């Protein structure tokens, strides 16, 4: 049985997007934000999201009422699906040895001030 996976986001937003091939920078700031799908509703008073994506690295920063998060990598996270598939293929093709053909680093942190309260 498949449920509706549509995520609706509404609120008062201010955004900025800079496209400099092959890099992308953007930010979104919002107040009175509602995130909703078929079974869940989550309200935020404020939220800020900033992103910088380029072939040599990526950085994402997220701040809201109760949490903050950061993701930093030395590769373009838009390519992460290909990187993970190649890595898995390498592991399964060479089960007895794993050799690194490149060095990829991804650091993710998050911190919550209070527990999450979801309305069902």
C-alpha positions in Angstrom: 0.0 0.0 0.0 1.5 3.3 -1.1 0.6 6.6 0.7 0.7 10.1 -0.7 4.2 11.4 -0.2 3.5 15.0 -1.2 5.0 17.5 1.2 3.4 20.9 1.3 5.3 23.9 2.6 3.6 27.2 3.2 4.5 30.4 4.9 5.9 33.9 4.4 9.3 33.4 2.6 12.1 35.6 1.3 14.6 33.8 -1.0 17.7 34.5 -3.0 19.2 32.3 -5.7 22.6 32.8 -7.5 23.4 30.6 -10.5 27.1 30.8 -11.6 27.7 27.7 -13.7 28.7 25.2 -12.3 28.0 26.6 -8.8 24.7 27.4 -7.1 24.1 29.5 -4.0 20.8 30.2 -2.3 19.1 31.1 0.8 15.5 31.0 2.2 14.2 32.8 5.2 10.7 32.3 6.5 8.2 33.0 9.2 4.9 31.2 10.2 5.9 28.1 8.3 3.7 25.0 8.0 5.1 21.7 6.7 2.4 19.1 6.0 1.9 15.8 4.3 -1.0 13.3 4.4 -0.4 12.3 8.0 1.8 14.9 9.6 1.7 18.6 10.3 4.7 20.6 11.7 4.6 24.4 12.5 7.7 26.6 12.7 7.8 30.3 13.8 11.1 31.0 11.9 13.5 29.1 9.6 16.6 30.0 7.6 18.2 27.7 5.0 21.4 28.5 3.2 23.2 26.4 0.5 26.3 26.6 -1.5 26.9 23.8 -4.0 29.9 23.5 -6.4 32.0 20.7 -8.0 34.7 21.2 -5.3 32.4 21.3 -2.2 29.0 21.8 -0.7 27.7 23.5 2.5 24.2 23.6 3.8 23.1 25.5 7.0 19.7 25.2 8.6 18.3 27.1 11.5 14.8 27.0 13.0 13.0 27.6 16.3 14.3 24.5 17.9 17.1 23.1 15.8 20.1 23.9 13.7 22.0 21.7 11.3 25.0 21.9 9.1 26.3 19.7 6.3 29.8 20.2 4.7 31.4 18.1 2.0 34.5 18.2 -0.3 32.3 17.2 -3.3 29.2 18.4 -5.0 26.3 16.7 -3.0 24.2 16.9 -6.2 26.4 14.0 -7.3 26.0 12.0 -4.1 23.7 9.3 -5.6 26.4 8.4 -8.2 29.1 8.5 -5.6 27.3 6.2 -3.2 26.3 3.8 -6.0 30.0 3.6 -7.2 31.1 3.0 -3.6 28.6 0.2 -3.0 29.6 -1.4 -6.4 33.2 -1.3 -5.4 32.5 -2.9 -2.0 30.4 -5.7 -3.5 32.7 -6.3 -6.5 35.8 -6.6 -4.3 34.4 -8.0 -1.0 37.9 -9.0 0.2 39.5 -5.7 -0.4 38.3 -2.1 -0.4 40.6 0.4 -2.1 39.8 4.1 -2.2 40.0 5.7 -5.6 39.2 9.1 -4.2 38.7 10.8 -0.9 35.2 12.0 -0.2 34.3 13.7 3.1 30.8 14.5 4.4 30.2 16.0 7.8 26.7 16.5 9.1 25.7 17.9 12.5 22.3 18.7 14.0 21.1 19.9 17.4 17.6 20.2 18.9 16.6 22.4 21.7 13.3 20.7 22.5 11.6 17.4 21.5 9.6 17.4 18.2 5.8 17.6 18.6 3.8 16.2 15.6 0.1 16.5 15.1 -1.6 13.5 13.6 
